[in-house]
Amino acid sequence: MPELMTTAEVAAYLRLKQRKVYELVRNREIPCARVTGKLLFPRRMVDLWIEQNVDFAGSRPADAPLVFAGSHDRVAGSRSSPPEAPKDWRVSPSAKRCWPAST
């Protein structure tokens, strides 16, 4: 397969009709470049586009959840207050933000 495919080549590659390829281009759903009025599809980007749009019910590795460290939230059942900011830190009046004091 060539590095840059024409509309007919990408349609054959994806096993679609050319009309569907033009619809995907019109909706900006498939990566392509227009060179002197001719549509060209980089094969590497089309392959990546296919991989990103795979939908299946198999055991796909899940993205790691975001972890926010350093929370001062109270633990369920705990009566203790959140820790105080270090002495050399400034604390905002609302006590929701603190930052190092400038030297």
PEPE-V322983 format. One line per field, one symbol per residue. ss: DSSP state (H for helix, E for strand, C for the rest). psi: psi as a letter, one per 30 degrees, with the letter a starting at -180 (. if undefined). A space follows every 50 residues. Layout:
ss=???
psi=???
//
This chain:
ss=CCCEECHHHHHHHHCCCHHHHHHHHHCCCCCCEEECCEEEEEHHHHHHHH HHCCCCCCCCCCCCCCCCCCCCCCCCCCCCCCCCCCCCEEECCCCCCEEE CCC
psi=klekkleeeeeeefhlleeeeeeeeeghfkklkjjhfkkkjkeeeeeeee efgkjlgaikkkkklkkjlgkgkkkkfkglllllllegkkklefgfkllk kk.
//
